[in-house]
Amino acid sequence: MRQKLNNSLVDDLEQRDKQFIEWDAAQPGFGVRLQPQSKVGKGPKKTFLFMGRMKGKSRSPPKTFTIGYFPNMNVATARRIAREYATQLANGIDPKAKVRALTEIPTFGEAATAFIDFKQRGERTTGDYQYYVDGHLKRFKKLRLDEITHDDVRALHNSMRDIPTMANRVVKFLGAVYRPQMVAHDIRNPFIDWKRGGGKLYPEKRRKVDSPDFAFPRWRAGIEAAIPDSKQRTRDVLLFAIFSGLRRSEVCGLRWSDISSDAGTFSVTAKGDKPLTVYLTRQLREILASRREDTMDGCDWIFPSDTGNKRTGKLPSGPVVSFHGGGRNLFAEISEAGGAKFWFHATRNTYLRVCRDLGYPAKMRKFLVGHEPGDQTGDVTEDYEGDYSPEHMALAAQVAANRIEAFMFERVAAEELKPAWLAAAQAETAAVMPSNVYLLEASRTNRAR
């Protein structure tokens, strides 16, 4: 007669000449198996096991699952695991597969490497991710993914409160590493648990740029004052960014082989390793002409580093990458000399603002600077219209560059470049104002009567 297994009963079980199983009366399919004495040697080997069939496979022979060994595991723990196995089989889940997945859970370092290598990203993005892993997340590299908790995420985020932007990026990266592993290994994402438990990212403040009519003339004055004539290459890099709206890496990494003078375009590799075609405006052509006169024969970099030597014929090893040398903060000097805050990415922000105020549609602005078009207004007509023609894009780029040049040399007032929506609103208000005034006066007259 079956009995409910307990630790004392299992401890008293003795070996026999043949293998036998003592089944539990409380949990169907749960028991403890004893091997024959001839196969064990000293001391009985007592193995907890569970036997059952998966849902929908009633005709198949039952599967046996090893749970653990007595006395390393007690009866209560083994029975609880047996119940979990029974529930999983009833739901069509193979416990062996789940156990196998759990035993194969990678460390955070392994999962992070797989995440970084899975998708081709830009060199800078890949470098940033690797920096997070080797720096701020170094303590987690040897831990299995199921060993990192939401409390660890909270402690990590709190420890970086002095660098809030970096703190947000690091914990979001940690959460991204977990996403492809959650289903494969049936584990929780500690970043998600942290947010559900009340965790919040630090508010990030973006640096605000001045209006184009204020910034551009002051940037020009600052560049001329802070950068001597002997450093014309450095001036040209910054002016090229101002007139094109491109990112720092895209401008600095330009090569002569990227230029197609006949087509009036050049190509760059934008963020995410996506190709971007940029249209050569008159202002950009003038900068390139200046650079061509100063380029060493055989050098393909438009803005090369200082490692070249014309006298010896040594070619530069690469493009310019830094603007802060010899203890100088060039951008701070430009800001102070010109009277308007300057940093490299501000040139891109201000370029986009000029394009917006010119009335360019959002999709056109994104194409000009290499942003993903993304979802716009939800109007399907926009998709039917297709992309802008090269002629339209070239004209749009030239008009924007002309407007920037006019601002830089203070040839145009800010009022002459009102955003399209503002001009339309003012025109509409002016058109209806007389009738509104008349109606208001009539209403007052009627009330007086």
Number of C-alpha atoms within 10 A of each C-alpha: 4 9 11 13 20 13 13 9 12 19 12 8 14 12 19 13 10 11 12 13 15 18 21 17 14 12 16 15 20 29 25 25 21 21 18 16 17 11 12 12 9 8 9 18 19 21 19 25 22 24 17 19 19 21 14 11 11 10 7 9 11 14 13 14 16 15 19 18 17 17 13 7 14 15 23 12 11 23 24 13 18 25 16 13 24 24 15 16 19 15 12 14 15 17 17 14 11 15 12 11 16 15 10 12 20 19 18 25 21 16 20 22 15 13 18 16 11 9 9 11 15 15 11 12 14 14 12 13 19 15 14 19 20 13 11 16 18 14 13 18 17 13 15 16 25 19 14 17 15 19 15 15 22 19 10 17 23 14 13 15 13 10 12 18 15 17 21 18 16 24 22 14 18 22 17 15 22 22 15 13 18 15 11 13 20 14 17 18 21 23 24 16 16 18 14 11 12 8 16 12 14 15 9 10 8 6 10 10 18 15 12 22 23 17 22 25 22 25 27 21 18 23 24 16 15 18 16 11 11 8 9 14 21 18 18 20 18 19 19 21 22 25 25 25 25 24 18 16 16 16 20 23 18 20 18 15 11 16 19 13 11 6 10 14 16 18 17 21 16 18 19 13 12 13 12 18 18 23 26 22 21 15 16 20 15 14 17 19 10 14 18 14 8 13 18 19 10 10 17 18 23 26 27 24 17 12 12 16 11 11 6 7 11 13 20 20 13 17 20 21 13 9 12 11 8 6 6 10 11 18 19 17 18 24 20 17 19 22 16 20 21 24 17 15 16 20 27 19 17 22 24 21 19 23 23 20 17 18 18 18 11 15 17 21 22 15 17 23 20 21 15 12 12 8 8 12 9 8 9 9 9 12 10 8 8 8 13 11 8 14 10 11 19 17 13 20 24 19 16 23 23 16 20 24 19 16 21 20 14 15 13 15 11 13 8 7 17 15 18 14 13 12 14 12 12 11 12 11 12 11 11 10 12 11 11 12 11 11 12 11 12 12 11 11 10 8 8 7 5
